[in-house]
Amino acid sequence: RLYDLSGFVRLHPGGERLLRRRAGTDVSAALDGPPHRHSANARRWLEQYYLGDMEPGEEQVPPGARRLHACHWCFTVGFSFSFQNLPEMVDEEAVDAAAQTPARMDPRCKTVDVETDLVDWRKPLLWQVGYLGEKYDEWVHQPVDRPIRLFHSDILEYLSKTAWYVVFMVWAPVVLYLSWVSYASLAQGNTRLFSSFTTEYSIPVHKYYFPFIFLLGMFLWSLLEYLFHRFVFHMKPPASNYYLITLHFLLHGQHHKSPFDSSRLVFPPVPASLVIGFFYGVLQLTLPAGLGLSVFVGGLCGYVVYDMMHYYLHYGSPKKGTYLYGMKTYHIKHHFEHQRSGFGISTRFWDHPFRTLIPEETFEKED
C-alpha cells in the first residue's frame, strides 16, 4: 500500500525530520511503535493519503523502463520498500493501475466517503449533526483532513473563520494599553484590598506588585482554559437533544472533526469579546478597580498566548526535546486517541490535580 504524505508532513506530531528519514520506506513497524503506538484514528487518517497498491519488486524499476514521476513523501505499509536507485521516484503506471482496483484495506481503517458518510459533506454541517443522535459522539471523534462548512450564509461562514494573526493583532494592543492603565492606577496609591470591609486592616496594593498580579491573572487563565475545555467544550450532549449537539459542534466538535482546518483554530474576536467582557465585569465588581484590571489584563494575555500556542501545536514543527514538542504530541494524542483526558493545551499542570493526564506509553523490551 502506497501513501503520499506530502500534505501532512508539516502537521506530523513527530516532526518533519522523522518523516523525511522514512520517506520511501515501509512504515508498518513504526505504526505499532516504539516510540509511539498509532491509534485507530491515526490509521484511519493515513488512509486519506492512499495512492494504490504495489507488488513487491515493482519498486526496483530500471531507469527509463517506465513513466515515472516525483513523489517526495511516499511511504508504504505492508512490505519492505526502498528506492535504492531512484530515491524520489514512484512508478506512475503502477500507482494508476492500483488506484483502479478495490483497496485491500485494514479493517481498522476507513476513509471518508462523501456518498455514504453520516452527513452530506456537500452541504453545511451545522444543521445536520443534530440528527446523528447516538452516533454523533463516535462520528465527531473520528478526525478527517478536509475543510468544514458550517453555515449556508456566506457572511456567517466568513465570520466563523479567523486567521491566527488576527487574534494577535486585535488583542495584543489591548493587553499593552490596559497594562499601562493598570500600572498607572496602582501608582496613584489609592488601591487597597479589603477596604470595603475595613479601613483599619485594609492592605495597600503598590505599583510594584503589578508584575506579580499580572502573572496571577495568567495563572488563573490557565485554570479557566482547563475548565472550559473539559466541562464546556467536551460536554457530552444528550443523544436526544438536537440543539445541544448542534451547540457542541459549533463550539468545539467541528474542531475535533477537522483538527487541521487552519481557519478554525483560534477564537473569532467578535464572540471572544463577549466572553472577555463578561470576565472583565466580574473582576471589576469583585475586586478594587486597579487590582481587578491588573488581574484581567494578565488573564487576557494568557488567552492570547493560549490561542497562538494552540495554532502552533497544530501547524508548527517544534524541535524534538523542547517544551512545545512535548505539548504538540500531547495535544495531538488528545485529538486522536484520548478525547476524555489531556485537556491542558498551554500546560499540563491542571491535568495532574484533576487526574486527566494522558498516560505515558510503555513498550515491552524484546529479547
C-alpha positions as CSV (number, residue, x, y, z in Angstrom):
1,R,0.0,0.0,0.0
2,L,1.5,3.3,-1.1
3,Y,0.8,6.6,0.6
4,D,1.7,10.2,-0.3
5,L,2.1,12.3,2.9
6,S,3.3,15.5,1.3
7,G,0.2,17.3,2.6
8,F,0.7,16.1,6.2
9,V,4.5,16.5,6.6
10,R,4.3,19.8,8.5
11,L,1.5,18.5,10.7
12,H,3.0,15.3,11.9
13,P,3.4,15.3,15.7
14,G,6.7,13.5,15.5
15,G,8.1,16.3,13.3
16,E,9.1,16.7,9.7
17,R,12.6,15.2,10.1
18,L,11.1,11.9,11.2
19,L,9.0,11.6,8.0
20,R,11.9,12.7,5.9
21,R,14.1,9.9,7.2
22,R,11.4,7.3,6.5
23,A,10.3,8.6,3.1
24,G,10.2,5.7,0.5
25,T,10.3,3.0,3.2
26,D,7.9,0.5,4.8
27,V,6.4,2.1,8.0
28,S,4.4,-0.9,9.2
29,A,6.5,-1.5,12.2
30,A,6.7,2.3,13.0
31,L,2.9,2.4,13.3
32,D,3.0,0.0,16.2
33,G,5.9,1.7,17.9
34,P,8.1,2.4,19.7
35,P,8.3,5.3,20.4
36,H,4.6,5.7,19.8
37,R,1.8,3.2,19.0
38,H,-0.5,4.9,16.5
39,S,-4.2,4.8,17.3
40,A,-7.1,3.5,15.2
41,N,-7.9,7.2,14.3
42,A,-4.3,7.7,13.2
43,R,-4.5,4.7,10.9
44,R,-7.8,5.8,9.6
45,W,-6.3,9.2,9.0
46,L,-3.5,7.6,7.0
47,E,-5.9,6.1,4.5
48,Q,-6.8,9.6,3.3
49,Y,-3.4,9.7,1.6
50,Y,-3.6,6.3,0.0
51,L,-2.4,6.2,-3.6
52,G,-2.7,2.5,-4.5
53,D,-1.2,-1.0,-4.1
54,M,2.2,-2.0,-5.4
55,E,3.5,-5.5,-5.7
56,P,6.8,-6.5,-4.1
57,G,9.6,-5.9,-6.6
58,E,7.9,-3.3,-8.6
59,E,9.9,-0.6,-6.8
60,Q,13.0,-2.0,-8.4
61,V,12.4,-0.4,-11.8
62,P,15.4,0.1,-14.2
63,P,15.8,3.8,-15.1
64,G,13.9,4.7,-18.2
65,A,11.9,1.5,-18.2
66,R,8.6,3.2,-17.4
67,R,6.9,6.5,-17.0
68,L,8.0,8.0,-13.6
69,H,7.0,11.0,-11.6
70,A,8.4,12.6,-8.4
71,C,6.9,11.6,-5.0
72,H,8.9,13.2,-2.2
73,W,6.9,11.9,0.7
74,C,5.7,8.4,-0.3
75,F,5.5,5.6,2.2
76,T,4.4,2.0,2.1
77,V,2.6,-0.2,4.6
78,G,2.7,-4.0,4.3
79,F,6.1,-4.8,2.8
80,S,9.6,-3.5,2.7
81,F,10.1,-0.7,0.2
82,S,13.3,1.0,-0.7
83,F,14.1,3.5,-3.5
84,Q,17.8,2.5,-4.0
85,N,18.4,3.7,-7.5
86,L,15.6,6.3,-7.7
87,P,15.3,7.8,-4.2
88,E,12.4,10.1,-5.1
89,M,10.6,8.3,-7.9
90,V,7.4,6.2,-8.0
91,D,6.1,4.1,-10.8
92,E,3.1,6.2,-12.1
93,E,1.6,3.4,-14.2
94,A,1.6,1.0,-11.2
95,V,0.0,3.6,-9.0
96,D,-2.6,4.5,-11.6
97,A,-3.5,0.8,-12.1
98,A,-3.7,0.2,-8.4
99,A,-6.0,3.1,-8.0
100,Q,-8.5,1.5,-10.4
101,T,-8.7,-1.7,-8.3
102,P,-10.6,-2.1,-4.9
103,A,-8.3,-1.3,-2.0
104,R,-7.5,-4.2,0.3
105,M,-7.9,-2.1,3.5
106,D,-7.1,-3.0,7.0
107,P,-10.5,-3.4,8.9
108,R,-9.4,-0.7,11.4
109,C,-9.1,1.8,8.6
110,K,-11.6,3.6,6.5
111,T,-11.7,6.8,4.6
112,V,-14.5,9.4,4.5
113,D,-16.8,8.6,1.6
114,V,-18.9,11.7,0.8
115,E,-21.5,9.4,-0.7
116,T,-22.0,7.1,2.3
117,D,-20.9,9.2,5.3
118,L,-23.4,10.0,8.0
119,V,-23.6,13.6,6.9
120,D,-23.7,15.3,3.5
121,W,-20.3,17.0,3.1
122,R,-21.5,19.0,0.1
123,K,-23.8,20.9,2.4
124,P,-23.2,22.9,5.6
125,L,-22.8,20.5,8.5
126,L,-24.0,22.6,11.5
127,W,-27.7,21.9,10.9
128,Q,-27.1,18.2,10.1
129,V,-25.1,16.9,13.1
130,G,-28.0,17.3,15.5
131,Y,-29.8,14.4,13.7
132,L,-26.9,12.0,14.3
133,G,-28.2,11.3,17.8
134,E,-26.3,8.4,19.5
135,K,-23.9,8.2,16.5
136,Y,-22.7,11.8,17.0
137,D,-20.1,11.2,19.7
138,E,-18.3,8.5,17.8
139,W,-18.6,10.3,14.5
140,V,-17.2,13.7,15.7
141,H,-14.2,12.0,17.3
142,Q,-13.1,10.4,14.0
143,P,-11.0,13.2,12.6
144,V,-10.7,13.9,8.8
145,D,-8.3,16.1,6.8
146,R,-10.9,18.3,5.0
147,P,-12.4,21.7,5.5
148,I,-15.8,22.1,7.1
149,R,-18.5,24.5,6.1
150,L,-20.9,25.4,8.9
151,F,-23.4,27.9,7.6
152,H,-25.4,28.4,4.4
153,S,-24.8,32.2,4.7
154,D,-21.5,33.3,3.2
155,I,-21.4,36.2,5.7
156,L,-21.8,33.9,8.7
157,E,-19.3,31.4,7.3
158,Y,-16.8,34.2,6.8
159,L,-17.3,35.5,10.3
160,S,-16.8,31.9,11.7
161,K,-13.3,31.7,10.3
162,T,-10.3,33.5,11.8
163,A,-6.6,33.6,10.7
164,W,-4.2,33.1,13.6
165,Y,-2.6,36.6,13.3
166,V,-6.0,38.3,13.7
167,V,-6.1,37.3,17.4
168,F,-2.7,38.8,18.0
169,M,-3.5,42.0,16.0
170,V,-6.7,42.6,17.9
171,W,-5.8,41.7,21.5
172,A,-2.1,42.4,21.8
173,P,-2.7,46.2,21.6
174,V,-5.5,45.9,24.2
175,V,-3.1,44.0,26.5
176,L,-0.4,46.7,26.2
177,Y,-2.8,49.5,26.7
178,L,-4.6,48.0,29.7
179,S,-1.3,47.0,31.3
180,W,-0.3,50.7,31.2
181,V,-3.6,51.8,32.6
182,S,-3.4,49.2,35.4
183,Y,0.1,50.2,36.4
184,A,-0.8,53.9,36.4
185,S,-3.9,53.2,38.5
186,L,-1.8,51.3,41.1
187,A,0.8,54.0,41.0
188,Q,-1.7,56.5,42.4
189,G,-1.6,54.6,45.7
190,N,-5.4,54.5,46.2
191,T,-5.9,50.8,45.7
192,R,-6.4,48.9,48.9
193,L,-7.5,45.3,49.3
194,F,-10.4,44.6,51.7
195,S,-11.2,48.3,52.0
196,S,-14.9,47.6,51.5
197,F,-14.9,45.6,54.8
198,T,-12.5,47.6,57.0
199,T,-10.3,50.6,56.6
200,E,-8.0,49.8,59.6
201,Y,-6.8,46.4,58.3
202,S,-7.0,47.0,54.5
203,I,-3.9,46.1,52.5
204,P,-2.4,48.6,50.2
205,V,-1.6,47.4,46.7
206,H,1.6,49.1,45.4
207,K,2.5,49.6,41.8
208,Y,5.5,47.2,42.3
209,Y,3.0,44.4,42.8
210,F,1.8,44.7,39.2
211,P,4.0,42.1,37.6
212,F,3.0,39.5,40.2
213,I,-0.7,40.4,39.8
214,F,-0.3,40.1,36.1
215,L,1.3,36.6,36.4
216,L,-1.5,35.7,38.8
217,G,-4.0,36.6,36.1
218,M,-2.2,34.4,33.6
219,F,-2.2,31.5,36.1
220,L,-5.9,31.9,36.7
221,W,-6.4,31.9,32.9
222,S,-4.7,28.5,32.7
223,L,-7.3,27.2,35.1
224,L,-10.1,28.7,33.1
225,E,-8.6,27.2,29.9
226,Y,-8.7,23.7,31.5
227,L,-12.2,24.1,32.9
228,F,-13.7,25.4,29.7
229,H,-12.0,22.8,27.6
230,R,-13.1,19.9,29.8
231,F,-16.5,20.8,31.1
232,V,-17.9,23.1,28.2
233,F,-16.1,22.1,25.0
234,H,-16.1,18.4,26.0
235,M,-19.5,18.1,27.4
236,K,-21.3,15.0,26.0
237,P,-24.7,16.3,24.7
238,P,-27.7,14.0,25.2
239,A,-28.3,11.9,22.1
240,S,-31.9,13.1,22.0
241,N,-31.2,16.8,22.2
242,Y,-30.7,18.2,18.7
243,Y,-29.9,21.7,19.9
244,L,-27.2,20.7,22.4
245,I,-25.5,18.5,19.8
246,T,-25.6,21.4,17.4
247,L,-24.2,23.8,20.0
248,H,-21.4,21.4,20.9
249,F,-20.4,21.0,17.3
250,L,-20.4,24.8,16.9
251,L,-18.3,25.3,20.0
252,H,-15.7,22.5,19.7
253,G,-17.0,19.5,17.8
254,Q,-16.1,20.9,14.4
255,H,-12.5,21.3,15.6
256,H,-12.2,17.7,16.6
257,K,-13.8,16.5,13.3
258,S,-11.3,18.6,11.3
259,P,-8.4,19.3,13.6
260,F,-6.2,20.8,11.0
261,D,-8.6,23.3,9.5
262,S,-6.3,26.4,9.8
263,S,-9.2,28.9,9.7
264,R,-10.9,27.4,12.8
265,L,-8.0,27.0,15.2
266,V,-8.4,30.3,17.1
267,F,-11.4,32.0,18.6
268,P,-13.1,34.7,16.4
269,P,-12.7,38.2,18.0
270,V,-16.5,39.0,18.0
271,P,-17.7,36.1,20.2
272,A,-14.4,36.2,22.1
273,S,-15.1,39.9,23.1
274,L,-18.4,38.8,24.7
275,V,-16.8,36.2,26.9
276,I,-13.9,38.6,27.7
277,G,-16.3,41.4,28.5
278,F,-18.1,39.1,30.9
279,F,-15.0,38.3,32.9
280,Y,-14.0,41.9,32.9
281,G,-17.3,42.8,34.5
282,V,-17.0,40.1,37.1
283,L,-13.4,41.2,38.2
284,Q,-14.4,44.9,38.3
285,L,-17.3,44.1,40.5
286,T,-15.5,41.8,42.9
287,L,-12.0,43.5,43.2
288,P,-10.8,47.1,43.6
289,A,-10.6,48.8,40.2
290,G,-6.8,48.8,39.8
291,L,-6.4,45.3,41.2
292,G,-9.2,43.8,39.1
293,L,-7.9,45.4,35.9
294,S,-4.4,44.1,36.6
295,V,-5.7,40.5,37.1
296,F,-7.9,40.9,34.0
297,V,-5.1,42.0,31.7
298,G,-2.9,39.1,32.9
299,G,-5.7,36.7,32.1
300,L,-6.2,38.4,28.7
301,C,-2.5,37.9,27.9
302,G,-2.8,34.3,28.9
303,Y,-5.7,33.9,26.5
304,V,-3.7,35.4,23.6
305,V,-0.7,33.1,24.4
306,Y,-3.1,30.1,24.6
307,D,-4.7,30.8,21.2
308,M,-1.3,31.4,19.5
309,M,0.1,28.3,21.1
310,H,-2.9,26.2,20.1
311,Y,-2.4,27.2,16.4
312,Y,1.3,26.4,16.7
313,L,0.6,23.0,18.2
314,H,-1.4,22.1,15.1
315,Y,0.7,23.7,12.4
316,G,4.1,24.2,13.9
317,S,7.1,21.9,13.8
318,P,8.9,22.3,17.1
319,K,12.3,20.9,17.7
320,K,12.4,17.5,19.4
321,G,13.0,17.7,23.1
322,T,11.6,21.2,23.6
323,Y,8.6,22.1,25.7
324,L,6.5,22.8,22.6
325,Y,7.4,19.5,21.0
326,G,6.1,17.7,24.1
327,M,2.9,19.8,24.2
328,K,2.3,19.1,20.5
329,T,2.5,15.4,20.8
330,Y,0.4,15.6,24.0
331,H,-2.3,17.7,22.3
332,I,-2.5,15.5,19.1
333,K,-2.9,12.4,21.3
334,H,-5.9,14.2,22.8
335,H,-7.4,14.6,19.3
336,F,-6.7,11.2,18.0
337,E,-7.0,8.8,21.0
338,H,-7.5,10.4,24.4
339,Q,-10.5,12.7,23.9
340,R,-11.6,12.3,27.6
341,S,-8.2,13.4,29.0
342,G,-5.4,15.7,28.2
343,F,-7.4,18.9,28.5
344,G,-4.4,21.2,29.1
345,I,-3.2,23.0,25.9
346,S,-0.7,25.6,27.1
347,T,0.3,23.5,30.1
348,R,-0.3,20.0,31.5
349,F,-0.3,21.4,35.1
350,W,-4.1,21.2,35.8
351,D,-4.3,17.7,34.3
352,H,-2.3,16.4,37.3
353,P,-4.6,17.5,40.2
354,F,-7.8,16.7,38.1
355,R,-6.4,13.3,37.2
356,T,-6.9,13.7,33.5
357,L,-3.2,13.3,32.5
358,I,-2.7,11.3,29.3
359,P,-0.7,8.2,30.4
360,E,2.8,7.6,29.0
361,E,3.1,4.7,26.6
362,T,5.2,1.7,27.6
363,F,6.6,-1.0,25.4
364,E,7.9,-4.4,26.4
365,K,11.6,-4.9,25.6
366,E,12.2,-7.6,23.1
367,D,14.7,-10.4,23.8
